[in-house]
Amino acid sequence: MVLSTKVFSAKPGSWRAILGSLATFYERRWLIKYFVQRQMAQGYKGSYLGLVWAFLGPLMMVAMFTVIFSEVIGIRFREVTGDSSLNFGLFLYCGLVPFLAYQQALTQGVNVIRRNSDLVQKVVFPMEILPLTTVLTSLLQNAFGLGALMLVLVVLEQRLEWTILLLPLVVVPQLLLTLGLSYLMAVAGTYVPDVRETLRTFIRATFWITPILWPAGRVPERFSFLVDYNPLAFLVGAYRALILDGELPGAMASIYFSLFAVAVFGVGFVVFNRVKHNFADQL
Amino acid sequence: MSAVSVKGVSKSFRLFSNGRDRLKEALSFGRKEYGRDFWALKDIDLEVKSGTTLGILGRNGAGKSTLLNIISGMLQPTSGTVEVNGRLVALSGFGAGFNSDFTGRENVMLNGLILGIERQEIVERFDDIAAFADIGEFIDQPIKTYSSGMKSRLGFAVAVNVEPDILILDETLAVGDAVYKETALQKMYELRDSGTTILFVSHSMNTIETFCTEAVLLHEGRVLASGETTEMTDQYRALVSSIKAQKNNGRSDGEQALTGIVVPDEEGEGLEAWSSKEGPNLEHGAESRSTTGEAKIRSVELLDEHLLPVEKKVAPDSAVTVRVDLEYLEDVKESELIITLHNEKMGLKVFSTSTAQEGIPLEEMEKGEQAVVDFTFKVPLQHGRYSISAAARAGSEGLYLDRMDAARVFKISRPKDGGPFRGIVHLPTEVKVHASEGERQGRSV
């Protein structure tokens, strides 16, 4: 029999307790797995194809983008030497994948405590895993989107860049960044319900100020900070460089981005753990 | 070692009259106050020894659930510490995280993981859980196809089949049909006897008296008393009575500032008995009015067929006499004396009668006058422990003059011939067999 001693006192959120929360990620790994599984399956439950849609959905989107932008509208500002079939559709979609993951993680994150109120109020539950599961789910969908993109690349251009293998080096800081933001959103959304409404506008704004629809190179000089100091811009750029161009993102930019991601995660995680004990009272 | 040790725990909730006030206070960062504190618990000390079955008594809003939520770690105390030794399962959370799109099997796994049980352990115990939940082949169906009873059974099954060291029960036995309730209750007894520490909240005095070894009485966020179960239930009844009396009469009994607004909702049975004024109103574990103290029950005796005091045991089907010695401390115009017989094991009121019901009212009594009332009846009852309570009540208003709960406890022995009968009571029976060879007659034993 495992004998465990737990002490609850009026002083939660000590540094030791916060470090302990990191350990719960490992201890409750099965729970995390089941939660992610559940969230993935949820969207497709009841459809005949089930999880296949997680791949099919993005695939249809890439196909649509490709057709619309190359054949119908005919935008081809992205120059590809020797082959002009790589078009704006793929360029747009490649930037959209990390953005959608970010968007999903945040909009889910802001609601995550309220949506799971029965867990927060009725059982002793490690709440810190809730934002993690939403972020992991969004990244998993991100992966399905990338799979679809790669399939289209192979079919249309018969090529895949080897730099794709380096993608995890970007995905890990991406995970930390979105997770940190999710923690902050979860806290904000629980205390001030109005944040949920504000968030939608905020995300829409970040979509337009990030070079997703427009190429980073065309930004006017006085607005160059939108690209230089925008972590999302780096993320989008890195995805495009690694997947479409076979190039490496800038070394310094990568380091700055990683450090920034770690910092955001640290702040978000600490803040979340400091106030998580009050969530049950807030709901 | 204490299974649960609560030291100086207080809990306050911040109340705001509206959401805007809450925001204003948050934005002022402590410079201004827009809300007020509500203290749900004040300075609670509680030691629960390993293996104890502790009943927690108190009216609605006394802080029972808050205390349990703090012990189980769902709420954080405002001050003080709680120490919990061992695996704690709170049944308030049973079925937590159930998702109606997933099968019973998947939900058992998910629910178990949520409760903090190792995956391996759930896999090993899955068969036990499924058998206990008793939902047959539905286990592989999405639980949206389940009835609500099936759902709660499944949740209950997970929680109790993982061998908790400490179990917290908050009136959750009310789920499921009668058969299942029996199983659930049996499981609770099993867990109790195997040494599980159980913290139990219920409004049913019967269940607490039969199930718990100790009890604690909470009132307005404080521990009013703690100790032996029947003492606590008596105190609780007295508390309820005094509040009730105060409410009814609009006068203060000098009993603290018990401005009781909420009428404690007891078992439905109690409330019904309350509203219908027929019959003796001495419900075990039900509403009762305050005792006015106009009379005093001096003694309650139990006598056998020869009017000799009963030495613990009574033969089934023999006649007993309950002799109540009543002294009037004031002039009382009209009164009646009620006795009630309880089966202690089942916590069941077996029989109750009164002088009025038997057609012998107690007429005008003067101050200082004494009355000795004998009730003689047969006890064709199942063997076991029984108790007798007595109460004197003013006839017209129905106020209790005095009462004595569980005044006499005695045993009914097993019948010597024929072995123990089934059921609680043996009604006089005549048996006739109509066979082809003619009629044979016989009487039951």
HADDOCK unambig.tbl for C-alpha pairs under 7 A between the chains (distance, minus, plus):
assign (segid A and resid 3 and name CA) (segid B and resid 85 and name CA) 6.72 0.50 0.50
assign (segid A and resid 3 and name CA) (segid B and resid 86 and name CA) 4.86 0.50 0.50
assign (segid A and resid 3 and name CA) (segid B and resid 87 and name CA) 6.97 0.50 0.50
assign (segid A and resid 4 and name CA) (segid B and resid 85 and name CA) 5.77 0.50 0.50
assign (segid A and resid 4 and name CA) (segid B and resid 86 and name CA) 4.93 0.50 0.50
assign (segid A and resid 4 and name CA) (segid B and resid 87 and name CA) 6.65 0.50 0.50
assign (segid A and resid 5 and name CA) (segid B and resid 83 and name CA) 6.97 0.50 0.50
assign (segid A and resid 5 and name CA) (segid B and resid 84 and name CA) 5.57 0.50 0.50
assign (segid A and resid 5 and name CA) (segid B and resid 85 and name CA) 4.44 0.50 0.50
assign (segid A and resid 5 and name CA) (segid B and resid 86 and name CA) 6.10 0.50 0.50
assign (segid A and resid 6 and name CA) (segid B and resid 83 and name CA) 5.74 0.50 0.50
assign (segid A and resid 6 and name CA) (segid B and resid 84 and name CA) 5.14 0.50 0.50
assign (segid A and resid 6 and name CA) (segid B and resid 85 and name CA) 6.50 0.50 0.50
assign (segid A and resid 7 and name CA) (segid B and resid 81 and name CA) 6.87 0.50 0.50
assign (segid A and resid 7 and name CA) (segid B and resid 82 and name CA) 5.52 0.50 0.50
assign (segid A and resid 7 and name CA) (segid B and resid 83 and name CA) 4.45 0.50 0.50
assign (segid A and resid 7 and name CA) (segid B and resid 84 and name CA) 6.29 0.50 0.50
assign (segid A and resid 8 and name CA) (segid B and resid 73 and name CA) 6.70 0.50 0.50
assign (segid A and resid 8 and name CA) (segid B and resid 76 and name CA) 6.97 0.50 0.50
assign (segid A and resid 8 and name CA) (segid B and resid 81 and name CA) 5.70 0.50 0.50
assign (segid A and resid 8 and name CA) (segid B and resid 82 and name CA) 5.10 0.50 0.50
assign (segid A and resid 8 and name CA) (segid B and resid 83 and name CA) 6.51 0.50 0.50
assign (segid A and resid 9 and name CA) (segid B and resid 76 and name CA) 6.93 0.50 0.50
assign (segid A and resid 9 and name CA) (segid B and resid 77 and name CA) 6.26 0.50 0.50
assign (segid A and resid 9 and name CA) (segid B and resid 79 and name CA) 6.86 0.50 0.50
assign (segid A and resid 9 and name CA) (segid B and resid 80 and name CA) 5.90 0.50 0.50
assign (segid A and resid 9 and name CA) (segid B and resid 81 and name CA) 4.30 0.50 0.50
assign (segid A and resid 9 and name CA) (segid B and resid 82 and name CA) 6.25 0.50 0.50
assign (segid A and resid 10 and name CA) (segid B and resid 76 and name CA) 6.38 0.50 0.50
assign (segid A and resid 10 and name CA) (segid B and resid 77 and name CA) 5.26 0.50 0.50
assign (segid A and resid 10 and name CA) (segid B and resid 78 and name CA) 5.26 0.50 0.50
assign (segid A and resid 10 and name CA) (segid B and resid 79 and name CA) 4.82 0.50 0.50
assign (segid A and resid 10 and name CA) (segid B and resid 80 and name CA) 6.12 0.50 0.50
assign (segid A and resid 10 and name CA) (segid B and resid 81 and name CA) 6.77 0.50 0.50
assign (segid A and resid 30 and name CA) (segid B and resid 119 and name CA) 6.99 0.50 0.50
assign (segid A and resid 31 and name CA) (segid B and resid 113 and name CA) 5.57 0.50 0.50
assign (segid A and resid 31 and name CA) (segid B and resid 114 and name CA) 6.80 0.50 0.50
assign (segid A and resid 34 and name CA) (segid B and resid 110 and name CA) 6.80 0.50 0.50
assign (segid A and resid 118 and name CA) (segid B and resid 96 and name CA) 6.49 0.50 0.50
assign (segid A and resid 119 and name CA) (segid B and resid 96 and name CA) 6.11 0.50 0.50
assign (segid A and resid 119 and name CA) (segid B and resid 97 and name CA) 6.41 0.50 0.50
assign (segid A and resid 121 and name CA) (segid B and resid 74 and name CA) 6.38 0.50 0.50
assign (segid A and resid 122 and name CA) (segid B and resid 74 and name CA) 6.90 0.50 0.50
assign (segid A and resid 122 and name CA) (segid B and resid 92 and name CA) 6.22 0.50 0.50
assign (segid A and resid 122 and name CA) (segid B and resid 93 and name CA) 4.66 0.50 0.50
assign (segid A and resid 123 and name CA) (segid B and resid 74 and name CA) 6.18 0.50 0.50
assign (segid A and resid 123 and name CA) (segid B and resid 93 and name CA) 5.10 0.50 0.50
assign (segid A and resid 124 and name CA) (segid B and resid 72 and name CA) 6.87 0.50 0.50
assign (segid A and resid 124 and name CA) (segid B and resid 73 and name CA) 5.84 0.50 0.50
assign (segid A and resid 124 and name CA) (segid B and resid 74 and name CA) 5.17 0.50 0.50
assign (segid A and resid 125 and name CA) (segid B and resid 114 and name CA) 6.70 0.50 0.50
assign (segid A and resid 277 and name CA) (segid B and resid 76 and name CA) 6.23 0.50 0.50
assign (segid A and resid 280 and name CA) (segid B and resid 75 and name CA) 6.64 0.50 0.50
